[in-house]
Amino acid sequence: MTIAGAGAVMGVACGSPRASSSADADAGGHDDAGIDAPIFLPDANPTPPTTLGSITPSDVFLARHREILIHGYSASWTQGTQVDLGPDVTVTNLSIPVPNLIVVDFGVDATATPGPRDVTVVEPDGGAIVGMGALSLDSPIALTFEGTLAEGSIVVAHMTVLDTTIPLDTTSTTNPFGVPTFTNLTPALPAGLSATVLGATAFTADVQLFIDATTFGADRFDLVSGPPGDSTNVDFPLPAGVNVAARAGIPLAAGASVSGSVDATYATGLFVYTPASDALSIVDFSATSAASGGEPAVLLLPASGRWSDELTGGAAATWLTSSTDPIYAVYFDETGMTGAYSVGLTATAPAASAAASAGDATMATAVVAPALPFVLTGGLLTSASSQDWIQLATGAGDGGKQLFVQSAGDPQTFLDVTIYDDQGDTIGGNETGGPVHARTAPLAPSRTYYVAFSAGAGFDPAHGAYEGILRLE
């Protein structure tokens, strides 16, 4: 009995299990279930489960098409295997040259979220293997800033290209003043941000950002390199790369000035003026700085707060208002000077106003300004040859004063103005196109003069509306 039991155990150990029989029971005189039951031992060389090995490269840039190699251990991948790299990443081709290697071609959207990504290999039977955080999506650029990253600012962004396999397209043209325009570098920014490229090399760019007065929070930055509209253009994005702080405009009141200080290069101050009534008013803003050598300016934005709607700007900036809509005033010094500054304004009701008409196109039919300051309302130039004329007269005590002529209305109306004496001789004007800002030499007392508004260089009939402001100073 002992020998029979031992033999049964040895048989099991050798991998030859057998079922119990009635003969075994009879031979032993009893039923030994422990000996007669089949016993299976573990395989001496088990097949390990499939796991992911290295993924090369493990870092890829946004807005690029790349290839990665996925290595597997104990893998038997077939052509039915799929790879998922998460949202905003599109697999365009997948091949399996050997059972433990997958070659994946894919494109990464410019708007994809940077950071680690899971790499998921999906087997034909639905099983999945996940490499958690095995692939990193990175922005191809880095940004640093000079200025105030806040509502209603102008900021210089210094961009460094991290993806040195693709240089920037620095094609440019230069105007007669030596200022370049980088025709193949186009900022692609969300609403509330606009930009101009100031300078560029193969792997750096300086971009001047304009942040609307009603825009705040984190938003994306992107510079597109290449001929506009070309299918080979390359994006250089940084999602959430511009983080704008919220700030309220400091109230301005007519007849008063407000002091401030800038402690960083290109820092700005944001102010807001809200007229007390909708009466026609000439509003003169001014900016001064305690720093010598600076160029302080106040830049005016309408109630929209958008830089694309900028009204005018300068050390002195004049606008005409006939509503209670707010006007934003941004203090900025383009030289980057820091220190104390002040912004102020005066509001003046015109002594008289009159509307322009189709019949005021000659000296003989000029609109008469009975008193100064005078505002010509409803000016509208419909062609490059149309004109509006105004006649005015100096008083006995006006000798030696200068006539100051300005324009307001549509900021994109390009005007010329010419000022004549009563003999038809030109005594002043502004013949460069754009908003009018012209002064004459000192005038004679008790004499008649004429002002003619006409279309200037760059005139567009779609932007022919304007208002004229005439003052003696």
Backbone torsions as a table, in degrees:
resi	resn	phi	psi	omega
1	MET	NA	-41.2	179.1
2	THR	-65.7	-40.8	-179.5
3	ILE	-65.4	-43.0	179.9
4	ALA	-61.4	-42.8	178.9
5	GLY	-62.8	-42.4	-179.5
6	ALA	-64.0	-39.8	179.9
7	GLY	-63.6	-36.9	178.5
8	ALA	-64.4	-41.1	178.9
9	VAL	-65.7	-42.6	178.7
10	MET	-61.6	-39.5	178.0
11	GLY	-61.9	-39.3	177.3
12	VAL	-64.8	-42.7	-179.3
13	ALA	-62.8	-30.3	-179.5
14	CYS	-84.7	3.4	176.3
15	GLY	85.4	23.5	-180.0
16	SER	-122.9	67.8	-179.9
17	PRO	-67.6	150.2	177.2
18	ARG	-138.2	156.1	-179.4
19	ALA	-82.4	153.7	177.8
20	SER	-71.0	155.8	179.6
21	SER	-136.8	167.1	178.5
22	SER	-68.2	-26.4	178.1
23	ALA	-65.6	-40.0	178.7
24	ASP	-61.9	-43.0	-178.9
25	ALA	-64.1	-40.4	-179.5
26	ASP	-68.2	-39.5	-177.2
27	ALA	-64.1	-37.8	-176.9
28	GLY	-91.2	-10.1	-179.3
29	GLY	75.2	2.8	176.6
30	HIS	-157.2	170.3	-178.1
31	ASP	-100.3	110.5	179.3
32	ASP	-99.7	86.8	-175.9
33	ALA	-65.4	-31.4	-178.2
34	GLY	-66.5	-30.9	-178.6
35	ILE	-85.9	-38.7	-170.8
36	ASP	-82.8	-16.9	-178.7
37	ALA	-69.0	142.6	179.2
38	PRO	-65.0	141.0	177.7
39	ILE	-127.3	131.6	-179.5
40	PHE	-118.2	128.1	177.9
41	LEU	-95.8	153.6	179.4
42	PRO	-59.6	151.4	175.8
43	ASP	-64.9	135.5	-179.2
44	ALA	-68.2	-24.0	-178.6
45	ASN	-132.0	76.1	-176.9
46	PRO	-69.9	152.7	175.4
47	THR	-82.9	118.8	-178.5
48	PRO	-69.3	156.8	178.3
49	PRO	-70.2	155.0	177.3
50	THR	-69.0	131.6	176.2
51	THR	-133.7	158.8	176.5
52	LEU	-84.2	138.5	174.7
53	GLY	-100.5	-130.3	-177.8
54	SER	-79.8	152.7	173.7
55	ILE	-124.0	118.8	-174.8
56	THR	-129.9	133.6	-11.0
57	PRO	-72.0	159.8	-178.6
58	SER	-95.9	-4.2	178.7
59	ASP	-126.3	131.6	176.3
60	VAL	-135.4	155.6	-178.0
61	PHE	-95.1	151.3	173.6
62	LEU	-63.3	154.0	176.2
63	ALA	59.7	35.9	179.2
64	ARG	-132.7	155.9	171.6
65	HIS	-105.8	124.3	-173.5
66	ARG	-134.9	170.2	174.8
67	GLU	-125.5	135.2	173.2
68	ILE	-125.4	155.6	176.5
69	LEU	-110.9	125.7	178.3
70	ILE	-107.5	115.6	-179.3
71	HIS	-98.1	139.4	179.9
72	GLY	-123.8	154.5	173.3
73	TYR	-106.5	134.0	-179.5
74	SER	54.9	37.9	-176.9
75	ALA	-98.5	145.7	174.0
76	SER	-131.6	56.6	-175.4
77	TRP	-69.6	143.8	179.2
78	THR	-122.4	177.6	-176.6
79	GLN	-67.1	-13.5	176.4
80	GLY	-81.3	-5.3	-179.2
81	THR	-72.3	141.1	179.3
82	GLN	-120.5	158.8	178.5
83	VAL	-128.8	132.4	178.3
84	ASP	-118.1	124.8	179.9
85	LEU	-111.4	13.5	174.9
86	GLY	93.0	-179.6	-176.0
87	PRO	-66.4	150.0	176.4
88	ASP	66.8	16.9	173.3
89	VAL	-126.9	121.4	-175.3
90	THR	-112.0	118.6	176.7
91	VAL	-77.8	122.7	-177.6
92	THR	-102.9	-22.2	178.0
93	ASN	-158.6	145.9	179.6
94	LEU	-143.0	131.3	177.2
95	SER	-137.1	154.6	-179.2
96	ILE	-128.1	87.1	-176.6
97	PRO	-66.3	-32.2	174.5
98	VAL	-138.1	159.0	-172.0
99	PRO	-60.8	-19.4	-178.4
100	ASN	-111.6	24.9	179.9
101	LEU	-143.8	129.3	174.8
102	ILE	-117.6	130.1	175.2
103	VAL	-106.0	120.5	-174.3
104	VAL	-119.1	123.3	170.1
105	ASP	-100.3	136.3	-177.0
106	PHE	-155.9	161.7	175.0
107	GLY	-118.3	140.5	179.1
108	VAL	-107.9	126.8	178.7
109	ASP	-64.9	152.5	176.1
110	ALA	-66.0	-23.3	-177.0
111	THR	-98.4	7.1	178.8
112	ALA	-62.6	148.5	179.9
113	THR	-77.7	124.2	178.5
114	PRO	-67.0	158.2	177.2
115	GLY	124.4	-176.5	-177.3
116	PRO	-69.2	145.1	178.2
117	ARG	-126.5	142.3	171.9
118	ASP	-76.3	141.3	173.1
119	VAL	-107.0	116.4	-176.3
120	THR	-113.1	121.0	175.3
121	VAL	-102.4	120.3	-176.7
122	VAL	-106.2	119.9	179.9
123	GLU	-75.6	157.9	178.6
124	PRO	-56.7	-29.9	-179.1
125	ASP	-83.3	4.3	178.2
126	GLY	96.1	-10.9	176.9
127	GLY	-69.2	151.2	-176.1
128	ALA	-134.2	144.6	173.7
129	ILE	-120.2	130.1	-174.6
130	VAL	-116.9	125.8	169.6
131	GLY	-97.5	97.9	-172.7
132	MET	-69.7	123.7	178.5
133	GLY	61.9	26.8	-173.7
134	ALA	-77.7	-16.6	-178.7
135	LEU	-125.9	135.1	-180.0
136	SER	-112.5	129.6	174.2
137	LEU	-97.9	126.1	-174.8
138	ASP	-124.5	149.0	173.2
139	SER	-71.6	142.6	178.2
140	PRO	-79.7	1.4	-179.4
141	ILE	-137.3	163.6	170.0
142	ALA	-127.4	148.0	-178.8
143	LEU	-124.2	140.3	165.1
144	THR	-127.7	158.6	-171.3
145	PHE	-129.6	149.8	167.4
146	GLU	-123.3	125.8	-179.1
147	GLY	127.4	-165.6	-178.0
148	THR	-107.1	108.8	177.8
149	LEU	-79.0	77.6	-177.1
150	ALA	-150.8	168.1	179.6
151	GLU	-53.7	140.0	175.8
152	GLY	65.9	51.0	-178.3
153	SER	-130.8	167.0	169.3
154	ILE	-121.3	124.2	-173.1
155	VAL	-130.6	142.4	172.9
156	VAL	-99.0	120.4	177.4
157	ALA	-99.7	124.3	176.3
158	HIS	-97.0	115.6	-175.3
159	MET	-104.6	131.7	175.0
160	THR	-117.1	128.8	179.9
161	VAL	-83.0	123.1	178.8
162	LEU	-92.1	-27.1	177.3
163	ASP	-87.4	87.6	-174.0
164	THR	-78.6	5.7	174.9
165	THR	-80.6	-15.7	-177.8
166	ILE	-130.3	105.5	177.9
167	PRO	-77.8	161.0	175.4
168	LEU	-72.4	149.2	174.8
169	ASP	-86.8	103.7	-173.0
170	THR	-95.5	21.8	175.9
171	THR	-53.7	133.9	-176.7
172	SER	-149.9	162.2	169.5
173	THR	-121.2	156.5	-177.4
174	THR	-125.6	131.8	-180.0
175	ASN	-81.6	174.5	-177.6
176	PRO	-59.6	-17.5	179.7
177	PHE	-93.2	4.9	178.5
178	GLY	82.8	11.5	-179.3
179	VAL	-90.2	122.4	-177.7
180	PRO	-83.1	151.0	169.2
181	THR	-121.0	120.7	-177.7
182	PHE	-87.2	92.0	-170.9
183	THR	-65.5	-23.4	-176.2
184	ASN	-108.7	19.0	172.6
185	LEU	-124.0	113.5	-173.8
186	THR	-121.6	114.3	174.0
187	PRO	-63.3	131.8	176.4
188	ALA	-118.0	97.7	-169.9
189	LEU	-124.8	156.2	178.4
190	PRO	-73.5	167.8	176.0
191	ALA	-56.2	138.9	-178.6
192	GLY	102.2	-15.9	177.6
193	LEU	-126.4	141.2	172.3
194	SER	-141.9	166.0	-171.9
195	ALA	-158.6	158.9	173.4
196	THR	-133.5	136.1	177.5
197	VAL	-82.8	119.3	-178.5
198	LEU	-86.0	-36.9	-177.6
199	GLY	-163.7	157.0	-178.4
200	ALA	-157.7	147.8	168.2
201	THR	-124.9	-173.0	-177.9
202	ALA	-58.9	-34.2	-173.4
203	PHE	-131.4	18.3	174.1
204	THR	-144.4	157.6	174.1
205	ALA	-154.1	144.5	171.7
206	ASP	-109.3	122.9	-174.3
207	VAL	-123.6	126.4	177.1
208	GLN	-88.9	117.1	-178.4
209	LEU	-97.6	137.2	174.8
210	PHE	-113.4	118.0	-176.3
211	ILE	-105.9	119.7	-177.9
212	ASP	-61.3	154.8	-175.0
213	ALA	-71.7	-7.0	179.2
214	THR	-118.3	18.6	-176.9
215	THR	-112.3	129.1	175.3
216	PHE	-151.3	166.3	-178.1
217	GLY	101.6	177.3	-178.7
218	ALA	-86.9	133.8	178.2
219	ASP	-145.7	167.9	-171.9
220	ARG	-80.2	156.2	171.9
221	PHE	-123.1	141.3	176.8
222	ASP	-152.7	135.6	173.4
223	LEU	-120.8	121.6	-177.9
224	VAL	-96.4	127.5	-177.1
225	SER	-108.0	128.8	178.7
226	GLY	130.5	165.9	179.1
227	PRO	-57.4	132.8	-177.9
228	PRO	-53.2	130.9	178.2
229	GLY	82.9	-4.2	-179.1
230	ASP	-75.9	140.8	-177.6
231	SER	-70.6	-14.5	-179.4
232	THR	-94.0	6.1	179.4
233	ASN	-57.5	149.5	-178.3
234	VAL	-121.9	131.7	176.8
235	ASP	-87.2	145.5	172.4
236	PHE	-124.5	79.1	-172.0
237	PRO	-93.7	155.4	169.1
238	LEU	-140.0	94.8	179.2
239	PRO	-58.6	139.3	-179.0
240	ALA	54.7	31.4	-176.3
241	GLY	-80.1	-16.7	-179.6
242	VAL	-118.3	108.1	-176.1
243	ASN	-106.5	102.4	-171.6
244	VAL	-96.0	126.8	178.4
245	ALA	-80.9	146.2	175.0
246	ALA	-78.2	141.5	173.0
247	ARG	-154.2	147.2	179.1
248	ALA	-94.0	143.9	176.4
249	GLY	-68.4	138.9	177.5
250	ILE	-75.5	126.6	-176.4
251	PRO	-64.4	139.8	173.2
252	LEU	-112.8	145.8	177.4
253	ALA	-124.7	143.7	179.3
254	ALA	-59.5	135.5	178.1
255	GLY	84.4	4.6	-178.6
256	ALA	-132.7	161.1	176.3
257	SER	-124.6	155.3	179.9
258	VAL	-122.6	133.3	-179.5
259	SER	-95.8	152.0	177.1
260	GLY	-152.9	-174.7	179.2
261	SER	-150.2	140.5	173.8
262	VAL	-113.1	132.4	-176.4
263	ASP	-115.4	10.4	179.2
264	ALA	-142.7	150.5	179.8
265	THR	-57.1	131.8	179.4
266	TYR	64.5	16.7	175.4
267	ALA	-66.6	156.5	-176.1
268	THR	-128.7	163.4	169.6
269	GLY	-122.1	140.4	-179.4
270	LEU	-112.7	126.4	-179.8
271	PHE	-127.9	164.0	178.3
272	VAL	-144.8	134.8	176.7
273	TYR	-116.9	126.8	178.4
274	THR	-117.3	109.6	-179.4
275	PRO	-58.1	143.8	-177.9
276	ALA	-74.7	-21.5	-179.7
277	SER	-147.5	174.0	178.6
278	ASP	-95.3	17.1	177.0
279	ALA	-68.2	144.7	179.1
280	LEU	-58.8	129.1	-175.1
281	SER	-147.9	138.2	174.6
282	ILE	-94.2	117.6	-175.5
283	VAL	-111.0	121.4	-179.7
284	ASP	-109.7	116.0	176.6
285	PHE	-97.3	152.3	177.6
286	SER	-144.1	153.4	177.6
287	ALA	-135.6	134.4	175.9
288	THR	-133.2	156.0	-179.5
289	SER	-133.2	145.7	177.1
290	ALA	-77.9	-15.6	-178.4
291	ALA	-81.7	135.3	176.6
292	SER	-83.5	145.7	178.8
293	GLY	87.3	-2.8	179.5
294	GLY	-86.7	173.8	176.1
295	GLU	-130.6	71.4	-177.8
296	PRO	-65.3	142.1	179.9
297	ALA	-145.2	153.9	172.0
298	VAL	-118.1	125.1	-175.4
299	LEU	-111.9	127.4	-171.2
300	LEU	-100.7	131.8	175.9
301	LEU	-121.2	145.4	178.8
302	PRO	-76.3	-171.6	-176.2
303	ALA	-60.5	-25.5	177.4
304	SER	-64.0	-25.2	-178.2
305	GLY	73.5	7.2	-175.5
306	ARG	-88.9	136.9	176.6
307	TRP	-67.5	-27.3	177.8
308	SER	-66.3	-16.8	178.1
309	ASP	-105.8	16.3	-175.5
310	GLU	-49.2	134.9	-176.7
311	LEU	-82.8	-59.1	-179.3
312	THR	-169.8	179.8	179.2
313	GLY	-173.1	163.6	179.2
314	GLY	153.5	-179.4	175.1
315	ALA	-59.3	-32.9	170.0
316	ALA	-127.5	133.8	-178.2
317	ALA	-136.7	128.2	-176.3
318	THR	-114.4	138.6	173.9
319	TRP	-140.7	156.3	-179.9
320	LEU	-108.4	128.7	-179.1
321	THR	-126.5	144.2	174.7
322	SER	-139.8	36.6	177.9
323	SER	-152.4	175.6	176.7
324	THR	-98.8	14.9	176.6
325	ASP	-65.9	139.2	-179.6
326	PRO	-69.2	154.4	172.4
327	ILE	-121.2	124.3	176.6
328	TYR	-85.3	140.2	176.7
329	ALA	-124.9	121.1	-178.6
330	VAL	-107.9	121.5	174.0
331	TYR	-82.3	131.7	-179.0
332	PHE	-153.9	139.8	175.1
333	ASP	-120.7	111.0	-173.9
334	GLU	-71.2	-10.8	174.2
335	THR	-82.2	-11.7	-179.7
336	GLY	83.0	11.4	-179.9
337	MET	-65.2	145.6	179.2
338	THR	-112.6	172.9	177.3
339	GLY	117.9	-166.8	-175.4
340	ALA	-75.2	148.7	177.4
341	TYR	-151.0	171.8	174.5
342	SER	-144.2	150.6	177.0
343	VAL	-130.0	133.4	179.5
344	GLY	-145.1	175.2	178.0
345	LEU	-155.3	157.4	169.9
346	THR	-126.5	149.7	178.1
347	ALA	-123.5	126.2	-175.3
348	THR	-124.9	127.7	174.8
349	ALA	-79.7	129.7	179.2
350	PRO	-64.5	148.6	177.2
351	ALA	-73.6	-25.5	-179.8
352	ALA	-158.8	159.3	175.1
353	SER	-151.1	156.6	177.4
354	ALA	-155.2	154.8	-178.2
355	ALA	-89.3	144.0	173.3
356	ALA	-70.2	158.4	179.4
357	SER	-146.4	165.7	179.6
358	ALA	-65.6	-20.1	-177.1
359	GLY	-90.2	4.3	-175.8
360	ASP	-100.3	31.3	-171.3
361	ALA	-86.3	3.0	179.7
362	THR	-135.2	165.7	176.9
363	MET	-60.5	-38.8	-175.9
364	ALA	-69.4	-25.7	-176.9
365	THR	-110.9	22.3	-175.7
366	ALA	-61.2	146.7	171.3
367	VAL	-67.0	134.6	-178.6
368	VAL	-91.4	129.1	174.4
369	ALA	-95.5	105.6	-174.4
370	PRO	-73.3	-20.6	-179.6
371	ALA	-157.1	158.3	178.0
372	LEU	-119.2	145.2	2.9
373	PRO	-66.0	145.6	-178.2
374	PHE	-126.3	142.2	177.5
375	VAL	-122.2	125.4	171.9
376	LEU	-90.4	115.0	-177.7
377	THR	-98.8	157.7	173.4
378	GLY	65.6	25.7	176.1
379	GLY	-63.5	137.9	-179.6
380	LEU	-150.6	110.7	175.7
381	LEU	-94.6	121.7	-174.9
382	THR	-99.0	-11.3	179.0
383	SER	-152.8	172.9	-179.2
384	ALA	-68.8	-13.8	-178.2
385	SER	-104.3	-5.3	-176.7
386	SER	-77.3	151.3	-177.1
387	GLN	-143.5	157.6	169.2
388	ASP	-128.9	130.6	-178.9
389	TRP	-113.2	147.1	177.6
390	ILE	-131.7	136.8	175.6
391	GLN	-109.7	135.6	177.2
392	LEU	-140.5	164.1	179.3
393	ALA	-135.5	139.9	175.3
394	THR	-83.6	153.9	176.8
395	GLY	-91.9	177.7	-177.9
396	ALA	-63.1	-28.5	-178.5
397	GLY	-97.3	11.3	-175.6
398	ASP	-97.3	2.8	179.9
399	GLY	-58.1	134.9	179.2
400	GLY	89.5	-9.6	177.9
401	LYS	-80.5	159.3	177.5
402	GLN	-106.5	143.8	172.9
403	LEU	-87.5	127.5	-178.4
404	PHE	-114.1	119.0	-176.5
405	VAL	-117.0	129.9	179.6
406	GLN	-135.0	169.8	175.3
407	SER	-130.8	155.5	175.0
408	ALA	-141.8	-172.8	-178.9
409	GLY	105.5	-131.7	179.2
410	ASP	-69.9	117.6	-178.2
411	PRO	-63.2	-17.4	-178.2
412	GLN	-96.6	10.4	174.9
413	THR	-81.9	118.5	-179.6
414	PHE	-96.0	113.2	-173.9
415	LEU	-117.7	154.2	162.1
416	ASP	-115.9	153.1	172.7
417	VAL	-135.1	139.6	176.7
418	THR	-128.0	135.0	-176.8
419	ILE	-114.7	129.5	-176.0
420	TYR	-120.7	155.0	168.0
421	ASP	-90.0	-176.0	-175.1
422	ASP	-74.4	-5.0	174.8
423	GLN	-96.4	-0.2	-179.5
424	GLY	85.5	9.5	178.5
425	ASP	-85.7	139.6	180.0
426	THR	-75.6	128.1	-179.8
427	ILE	-121.1	3.8	178.9
428	GLY	171.4	171.6	177.3
429	GLY	161.5	-179.0	-179.8
430	ASN	-141.5	102.4	-171.6
431	GLU	-119.2	49.9	178.7
432	THR	-120.0	-2.5	-175.0
433	GLY	77.6	159.6	-178.8
434	GLY	98.1	-172.1	177.1
435	PRO	-61.6	143.4	-176.5
436	VAL	-83.8	138.2	177.4
437	HIS	-156.1	83.3	-170.8
438	ALA	-129.5	145.1	176.3
439	ARG	-128.0	151.0	175.0
440	THR	-99.5	171.4	166.6
441	ALA	-70.8	168.6	179.6
442	PRO	-53.5	138.2	-177.1
443	LEU	-94.5	162.1	175.4
444	ALA	-86.0	153.4	177.6
445	PRO	-76.0	155.4	173.2
446	SER	49.9	51.9	-179.0
447	ARG	-138.2	153.0	-178.1
448	THR	-93.5	139.7	177.9
449	TYR	-135.3	163.9	-177.9
450	TYR	-134.4	145.3	176.5
451	VAL	-125.1	130.0	178.9
452	ALA	-120.8	119.8	172.8
453	PHE	-91.6	134.8	179.1
454	SER	-145.2	171.8	179.8
455	ALA	-70.5	136.0	-179.7
456	GLY	-105.3	-177.2	178.5
457	ALA	-59.2	134.2	-178.8
458	GLY	82.8	9.9	-177.8
459	PHE	-61.6	137.3	177.1
460	ASP	-126.1	120.2	-178.9
461	PRO	-55.7	-23.2	177.7
462	ALA	-70.6	-15.1	179.2
463	HIS	-126.8	62.5	-177.6
464	GLY	-104.2	-0.1	-176.5
465	ALA	-84.0	141.8	178.7
466	TYR	-162.2	171.0	170.8
467	GLU	-133.6	143.3	-178.3
468	GLY	-107.8	143.2	-179.2
469	ILE	-123.9	124.5	179.3
470	LEU	-121.7	128.8	179.6
471	ARG	-142.9	153.5	170.1
472	LEU	-103.3	134.4	-179.7
473	GLU	-136.2	NA	NA
